[in-house]
Amino acid sequence: ASPGSRGEGTEHAEVPHPPGTEHAEVSVTKSSKAPRGLLVAGVVSGMLLMALIQPLLSFWPLEGHTHQAKHHELGPIPERWKAEAIPPVHLPWIEENPALTAQLKTLEEGNDEEKQKVAFMLRLFAAEHSDNQAAVVRSGALPHFVRLLGHETPSLREEAARVLWNLARNSKEINAQNQVAIGQAGAIQPLIRLLEDNEQRIRVVAAAVLNDLASDNAENQVAITQGGAIDPLVRILKRDEAPALVMAASLLKSLAAGAAAEDATAPSGPSALLGAVPPLVALLRGKTLLAQEQAASTLGALAAHSPPIQAAIARAGAVSPLVERLHGDMMKGTAIVALRNLASSHAENQQAIAEAGAILPLVKLLEDAMPMVREEAAEALWTLAQDNLENQLAIIRAGGSASMVALLKGDSQEQATLALLGAAEAVRNGA
């Protein structure tokens, strides 16, 4: 059967896969399709990024083997293997699972073609179903996949990375327990090495797996940064095309949060990410909207965590293209957040952003149809106005002061009110 077809007389569940696979069918518990999202207010969530990347990678089955993993080959999953029964940490969680014994033996003793067939089958088995993901991890399969990441055959390296990807996430969320397990199984360093693989498609998958391992996981973020991922990610940004660019930028965004928690001079601290700034800024003027969007989002995240990175982003020429995005229908939300983070507590960037013409379009966005965009525009304007009389006066002259204050919340609203009243008084007094 070919991908997307249905066998006669057998109930199949169509299984969505991470980027790089088309829909395939596997007779295991039904799961929902991956969501098909559209860019909303210029913000690309992790789930939307996965959905948009999917069509950009092609699916490749091993020649001669089927696209289906039949139910009787793996057997039912015993209740004790259910995801909720797995402790949150402490690998290995290894117990013998009769349903997977033969597959694990093949991964250990089989020839290359047999190993690839089993890895392919287990990838389908794990896709989009937390119980099946838990079963594979609990069976002790992770060390086999980690070893295959270093195999001399490119197709085996790729298949091993794809299995880990299917184990780390489903269409709705990261599998947090498997995220920890994969990191503890030693997958991070070989995945970092794959960021420099000769095959671009392998580099894409490796970046995608690392991105999921880093998501909201500080320990993995530090391990990935300290493991040397930044330099190869920068090289991907300089030489590769979408979707590799998008995945590399997304991973750098995930690493920014972990770097912020480290000492500024530490190897995994914010300074480690400075080298990513020039290619990310260049990507703002890239050929694809998705790449531009991810670059803007990543630059915004980097700017939020480090004054030196704020300055480097402005010096690299990011301000003008970000201000340009305020005038369009796409990306304005991401551009607003990036400009806000660049201006935060940074007088030089406040001035540069205002001189680039950001204040008037931001004031216009206070009337945008989308509430989130209005609120973000108000926050960005207040960030530009803080301790900056010139920008405060520019906002008043543009007619945005009342709307901005009305949209702000908490202490910001009170502070903005007092600041703008003081600015207005200065105007009346001829200052």
NORKAFEN-V936306 format. One record per pair of residues at least 6 apart in sequence whose ideal C-beta (glycine too) atoms are under 8 Angstrom apart, sorted by the first residue. I is the first residue (numbers start at 1). J is the second residue. Records with the same first field share a line. If there is no record, write none. Layout:
I->J, J
This chain:
1->7, 25, 66, 67, 68
2->67
3->22, 23, 24, 25, 59, 67
4->14, 22, 23, 24, 25
5->25
6->12, 25
7->25, 68
10->27
11->27
12->25, 26, 27, 68
13->25, 26, 27, 28, 29, 30, 31
14->23, 25, 33
15->23, 24, 25, 26, 28, 31, 124, 127, 128, 129
16->23, 31, 32, 33, 34, 54, 127, 128, 171
17->23, 24, 34, 54, 59, 123, 124, 127, 128, 166
18->50, 54, 127, 162, 165, 166, 169, 208
19->50, 53, 54, 56, 57, 204, 205, 208, 243, 247
20->54, 57, 58, 59, 162, 201, 204, 205, 208
21->54, 57, 59, 162
22->58, 59
24->59, 67, 68, 124
25->67, 68
26->68, 69, 124, 125, 127
27->68, 69, 70, 71
28->69, 71, 74, 125, 129, 132
29->129, 131, 132
31->127, 128, 129, 170, 171
32->128, 171, 172
33->171
34->50, 51, 54, 128, 171
35->47, 48, 51, 171, 172
36->51
37->45, 47, 48, 51, 52
38->48
39->48, 289, 293, 330, 331
40->333, 370
41->332, 333, 370, 372, 373
42->293, 296, 325, 330, 331, 332, 333, 334, 335, 336
43->297, 333, 334, 337
44->52, 290, 293, 294, 297, 334
46->174, 215, 250
47->171, 172, 173
49->246, 250, 294
50->169, 171
51->171
52->290
53->208, 243, 246, 247
56->242, 243
57->201, 204, 205, 243
60->155
61->67, 120
62->113, 116, 117, 120, 155, 159
65->117, 120
68->124
69->120, 121, 122, 124, 125
73->121
74->99, 100, 103, 121, 125
75->98, 99
76->99
77->99, 131, 132, 135
78->97, 99
79->85
81->97, 131, 134, 135, 138
82->131, 134
83->130, 131, 133, 134, 175, 177
85->134
86->93, 134, 137, 138, 177
87->93
88->176, 177, 180
89->180, 184
91->142, 180, 181, 184, 185
92->140, 142, 185
93->137, 138, 181
94->138, 139, 140
95->138, 139, 140
96->139
97->135, 138, 139
99->135
100->122, 135, 136, 139, 141
103->118, 121, 122, 141
104->139, 140, 141, 144
106->114, 115, 117, 118
107->115, 118, 119, 141, 144, 145, 148
108->144
110->118
112->151, 153, 156
115->148, 156
116->153, 155, 156, 159
119->145, 148, 156, 159, 160, 162, 163
120->159
122->136, 141, 163
123->159, 162, 163, 166
125->132, 136
126->132, 133, 136, 163, 166, 167
127->166, 170
128->166, 170, 171
129->170
130->170, 175
133->166, 167, 170, 175, 178
134->177, 178
136->163, 167
137->167, 177, 178, 181, 182
142->164, 167, 181, 182, 185, 187
143->185, 186
145->160, 163, 164, 187
146->160, 185, 186, 187, 190
148->156, 157, 159, 160
149->157, 160, 161, 164, 187, 190, 191, 193, 194
150->157, 190, 193
151->157, 160
154->197, 198, 199, 202
157->194, 197, 202
158->199, 201, 202, 205
161->191, 194, 202, 205, 206, 209
162->205
164->182, 187, 191, 209
165->205, 208, 209, 212
167->175, 178, 182
168->174, 175, 178, 179, 182, 209, 212, 213
169->175, 212
174->212, 215, 216
176->216, 217
179->212, 213, 215, 217, 220
180->217, 219
182->209, 213
183->213, 217, 219, 220, 223
187->209, 213
188->210, 213, 220, 223, 224, 227
189->227
191->206, 209, 210, 213
192->206, 210, 224, 227, 228, 229, 232
194->202, 203, 205, 206
195->203, 206, 207, 210, 229, 232, 233, 236
196->203, 232, 235
197->203, 206
200->240, 241, 244
203->236, 240, 244
204->243, 244, 247
207->233, 236, 244, 247, 248, 250, 251
208->247
210->224, 229, 251
211->247, 250, 251, 254
213->220, 224
214->220, 221, 224, 251, 254, 255, 258
215->254
218->257, 258, 261
220->258
221->254, 255, 257, 258, 259
222->258, 261, 262, 268
224->251, 255, 258
225->255, 258, 259, 262, 267, 268, 272
226->267, 268
229->251, 255
230->252, 255, 272, 273, 275, 276
231->275
233->248, 251, 252, 276
234->275, 276, 279
236->244, 245, 248
237->245, 248, 249, 276, 279, 280, 282, 283
238->279
240->248
242->288, 290, 291
245->283, 286, 291, 294
246->290, 291, 294
249->280, 283, 291, 294, 295, 297, 298
250->294, 298
252->273, 276, 280, 298, 302
253->294, 297, 298, 301, 302
255->273
256->270, 273, 298, 301, 302, 304, 305
257->301, 305
258->268
259->268, 269, 270, 272, 273, 305, 306
260->270, 304, 305, 306
262->268, 269, 270
263->269
264->270, 271, 306, 308
265->271
266->272
270->302, 305, 306, 308, 309
271->306, 308
273->302, 306, 309
274->308, 309, 312
276->298, 302
277->299, 302, 309, 312, 313, 316
278->316
280->295, 298, 299, 302
281->295, 299, 313, 316, 317, 318, 321
283->291, 292, 294, 295
284->292, 295, 296, 299, 318, 321, 322
285->292, 321
286->292, 295
289->330, 331
292->325, 331
293->330, 331, 334
296->322, 325, 331, 334, 335, 338
297->334, 337, 338
299->313, 318, 322, 338
300->334, 337, 338, 340, 341, 342
301->341
302->309, 313
303->309, 310, 313, 338, 341, 342, 344
304->341, 344
307->345, 346
310->341, 342, 344, 346, 349
311->346, 348, 349
313->342
314->342, 348, 349, 352
318->338, 342
319->339, 342, 349, 352, 353, 356, 358
320->356
322->335, 338, 339, 342
323->335, 339, 353, 356, 357, 358, 361
325->331, 332, 334, 335
326->332, 335, 336, 339, 358, 361, 362, 365
327->361
332->365, 368, 373
333->370, 372, 373, 376
336->362, 365, 373, 376, 377, 380
337->376, 380
339->353, 358, 362, 380
340->376, 379, 380, 383
342->349, 353
343->349, 350, 353, 380, 383, 384
344->383
345->386
347->387, 388
350->383, 384, 386, 388, 391
351->388, 390, 391
353->384
354->384, 388, 390, 391, 394
358->380, 384
359->381, 384, 391, 394, 395, 398, 400
360->398
362->377, 380, 381, 384, 400
363->377, 381, 395, 398, 399, 400, 403, 404
365->373, 374, 376, 377
366->374, 377, 378, 381, 400, 403, 404, 407
367->374, 403
368->374, 377
374->407
375->407
377->407
378->403, 404, 407, 408
379->408, 412
381->395, 400, 404
382->404, 408, 412, 415, 416
384->391, 395
385->391, 392, 395, 416, 419, 420
386->415, 419
389->423, 426, 431
392->419, 420, 423
393->423, 426, 427
395->401, 404, 420
396->420, 423, 424, 427
401->420, 424
404->416
405->413, 416, 417, 420
408->416
